[in-house]
Amino acid sequence: MNRVYLDHNATTPVACEVLESVLPYLSGEYGNAASIHTFGQKARGAVETAREQVAALIGARAQEIVFTSGGTEADNHAIFGAVAAAGPSSSSPHVITSSIEHEAVLNACQALEEQSMDVTYLAVDPDGRVHPDELRRAVRKETALITIMHANNELGTVQPLEDIGRIAAAADVYFHTDAVQSTGKLPIDVNALGVDLLTLSGHKFYAPKGVGALYIRSGTRLRQLLYGGHHQRGFRPGTENVPGIVGLGKAAELARQSMDQDAIRISALRDRLEQGLLERVPHSRVNAANAPRTPNTANLTFHGLEGEALVIALDLKGLACSTGAACSSGAVEPSHVLTAIGLPPEEARASLRFSLGRHTTVTDIDFALEIVPVAVHQLRELSPTYRGQATARS
């Protein structure tokens, strides 16, 4: 069976060049990067080369990069570390975030609330964007951190980080962004964006799973979360994952080389997919169509069906994509991102995300355009509610 993968926002395949760079550090080059002998120093050199490669991808300095186990750890370190470093004050530290953040940020913020700290969750517009004026009004003297993602994982919506960065700087508030979904897809310059902290994760741009990084602007006060040795200037103790870090560095180098060309090609394929589905599937809609988006992400609502059922039906036909719904305690809940942009629960549950990648082809898109309309039609035929909805809209 022909199989097409359109779920690159979930994870990406490891690039061949990345795999080649990693293999020596899984075998002959096995030294601990903290050791002073030759084996260790070879590993140390590889780690520092990767640090420079990652820094170059986001316009940072090498010493501002701390390697982590991935995006979740980096988000948690940024949030808890910045709040803890705010120090004692007459009032509890205040954090500002958005209602459509990844769970790594939202659950960290909820944990702060459980510690009696105050968190403001900014609403977003129908395209999933935070309004800078709303953020400006939310800042108060107790605000210790603003954490707003760069690009949304479900919609692809890109936030106005430059405007937010200027607001944060004027208020002397630390600014963190979860750039897990934008790194490797969009040009990033931490100085132009005005961020003090930035999270990225390797497996979102063709590096192995289990490795990521946190950018920490020089001079930023950040409390460490883990205690152990003195690795990475004390920010992140523990023996470095040398193979993963080497792979992350190589993936960053590849992204710098191909990002612009990839964006042009992939965005054209995304537009082909969206336009084709809108033409072939009645009562469908592209979510966040009017917002600036990452070039690879398309989120569509197909009225009158359950997204989970459609994902399964498409997988049986050879197409991998995803739904914005999250499974909790065995019950499918509507996506918090889609309900935040105003979709009612039944429409949020009827939405699918297609996320393209570096190796997606026209043939892949045409395959999707062939099977998605058929699967949607078949499921709608089984839906007891769709006929009534379709009649009401016609």
Number of C-alpha atoms within 10 A of each C-alpha: 6 8 13 19 20 24 20 24 25 14 18 21 17 18 18 12 14 23 19 12 19 22 14 13 20 13 10 9 17 15 20 18 23 17 13 12 11 11 16 17 16 18 23 20 12 19 24 18 17 26 24 19 23 30 24 18 22 21 14 21 17 17 16 19 25 22 26 27 19 20 27 21 19 25 30 18 24 31 26 19 17 25 23 17 14 19 12 9 8 6 11 17 23 22 27 21 24 23 19 28 22 20 13 16 25 19 13 17 24 15 13 19 14 10 10 11 16 19 20 17 17 17 18 18 13 18 21 28 22 23 16 18 11 12 21 15 8 16 20 14 11 16 24 25 26 28 25 26 27 27 28 26 24 28 28 28 27 22 22 18 22 16 16 24 25 17 20 24 14 10 15 13 20 25 27 29 29 28 24 29 28 26 24 29 24 21 15 18 15 21 14 12 18 22 25 25 28 27 30 29 32 29 26 26 28 28 30 26 19 16 25 28 27 26 27 23 19 13 8 13 17 19 19 17 16 12 11 10 14 13 15 16 10 16 21 20 17 16 14 21 17 23 24 29 29 29 30 33 27 24 31 27 20 19 21 18 13 13 16 14 10 19 19 12 17 24 18 15 22 22 15 15 22 23 13 17 21 17 13 15 17 14 15 18 17 19 24 22 17 11 17 15 21 23 24 27 27 26 22 23 23 25 24 25 25 21 26 19 16 23 21 16 19 20 16 12 17 17 22 20 23 25 25 23 21 15 11 8 7 7 8 12 15 23 21 19 22 27 18 19 20 15 19 12 14 16 21 28 28 23 30 26 25 24 28 26 27 20 10 19 15 15 10 20 19 14 17 24 21 14 15 20 18 14 18 22 14 14 16 18 14 12 14 11 13 16 13 11 13 13 8 8 7 6
